[in-house]
Amino acid sequence: MHTALDYPHSISKELLQIKEKVFNAVRITDEEALLLFEKATLPFLGLLANHVKEKLHGDTVYFNRNFHIEPTNLCVFSCNFCSYSRLYAHKEEGWELSEEQMLDIVKKYDDQPVTEVHIVGGVHPKLTLHFFTNLLKKIKAHRPHLHIKGFTAVELDYMFRKAKMSTKEGMHFLQEAGLDSIPGGGAEIFHPEIREKICADKVDAEGWLEIHQTAHELNMHSNATMLFGHIENNFHRIDHMSRLRNLQDKTNGFNTFIPLKFRNKDNDMSHISETSLIEEMKIFAIARIYLDNFPHIKAYWPMLGRQNAQLSLSFGVNDIDGTIDDTTKIYSMAGSEEQNPSMTTEQLVTLIKQANRKPVERDTLYNVVKDYSVA
């Protein structure tokens, strides 16, 4: 246990009070989270976040064996930060996979011990709710035990409105077809002051949260994300996490929180400089400290890069996503550190062990598949 004697005298009384709350498992306030952003040093934040993480998970770092299907990058929306999508009006610039092509991707992994397929892409007017329910049924018929995590709240909102279904009807329809959980994409920044400037035409914060709440009420788990490092400030970040923390208090349906760094390549916000590595680690640490009801904090290694993802394990992160494969284009097209985001299981295990952590393969719901720290 650390005491005030472990810290330099320059650390303020207010920060030491926050430290005492964190070490005594007392929830910090929004005002205290803002103070951490503005006044705390990175080593101080790392110590607090690592304490929370180790209390929850010890030295365990999770990963899973997954692959992605990206049905299309054609999209009816035009988000300023997006380097991935192409407007449907310019469909010759993008791609659109058929049902057969997507099933072929699934079949490519028939002899591999993957546990999850992650399906996300652009919002395509012709890839409807009924199109995707047929796809889900065929994936489940082919490989019944493969966990299907699919469709951001942005995609789902559009599907439901086009099908003239309520959120509950639409979620139940997909669940019956084989959808097991939903990812956390499309959250960006919830505060309308920012959302109206970077993605005004897609589902708002209330709609995003309603979709996730409905999924949780149907006993489906989900993840949550936050896009940081563009035009938002610390207040907007805390507001975003506060809304997530409040919903988690109600439903306990979120598995993990994933801070996603804004990348400025080939988009309408290319004039904005990217955040520093220090700022990235601060975000992970404060998320771990603030989101006391989220079991896991994930660093998405294809976005951060392998070394930075490894560093994040000292700042509250206990999950570095999965083996992925080289088909995911969302971050490589935006200028991520990893232009060919694929790691073997052995590479992931080595990366985690090099950070003196215990690598554990999980499934989507964090059930242990294999503990790689055991000889």
C-alpha positions, 0 to 999 in steps of 0.5 A: 500500500502506498502512502503520502510519504511515497510522493514528492511534496509538490503533489497537492493535497487535492491529488492526495485526497483523490489517491486515498479515494482510489486506494479505498475503492471510493468513486471519484467525481467528475470534478476530481477526474478533471483535476487528474487531467489538469494537474496530475503527472503521468507517473502519479496517474500510472500508479493509481491506474495500475493499482485499480487494474491489479486489484481487479485482474492482478498481472493478467492481460487478455487477448482473443483470437478473432477476425474481422469482416468489413462488409463495405466502406460505402456510407451514407454519412460523412463524418469529418474524422473518418478516413475509411468510408466513401460516400455512396454517391461515389461508390466506385471509390469503395468496396461492397462485399456480397453475402457469398464473399463474407461467408468465404471469409468465415470459411477461411478460418474453419481450421483455426481456433478463432472464437469471434468474428467482428462485423463492422463497416459503413452504413450502406443503404442496400445492406439492410437489417434483413440482409444482415439477419440472413448473413448471421443465420448462415454464419451460425449454420456454418459455425454455430459456436463462433461468437458474432460481435457485430454492428455499431450503434450507428449501423444499427440505428440506420437499419432499424429506422429503414426497417421501421422497427423500434430499437427493441424489435430490431435488436431482438430480430438480430439476436434471434438471427445469431448476433451475440454482442455489439461493439462499441464503435460510433460513440465518438464524443457524446457531447452535442457541442462536439458531435454536431461538428464532427458527425452531425448526421448520425445517431446522437448520444441518446440514441447510441446509449439507448441501443446499448441499454436495449442490448443489455436488457436482452442479456447481450453484452457490448463494448464502449469507445471514445474517440479522443485527441481532436477538437474535444477538451477534458470536460467533453471526455469526462462528460462522455465517460460519465454517461457510460458510467451512469448506464453501466450502473443501470445495466452492468452490460458493458465488458470493456472501454476502448479509448481510440486515438484520432488519426489525421491522415486523409480526412477532413480534420487532417489539419489537427495535430495528433495527441502525444504518447503522454496524452494517450497514456493519461487517457487510459489511466484516467479511464481506468480510475474513473470507470470503476464499474467497467471490468476491462480497459482495452488498448486497440493495438493496431491503432496504437502500435505494438510498443505503445500498446505494451506501454499502456499495460502500465497505465490501467490497460488489461486487454490488448484486443486480438490477433485480428488479421490483415483485413481490417482497414479502418485504422490503417487507412487513417494512418495508424502505427500498424499498416498490416495489423496482424499478430500471431498468438505467439507474438501477442504472448511474447509482447505481453510477457515482455511487459512482465504480465501474464498472457491469457487468451479469452473469448468475447465474454472474458471466459478463459480459453488458455492461460499462456503463463502456465508451462 
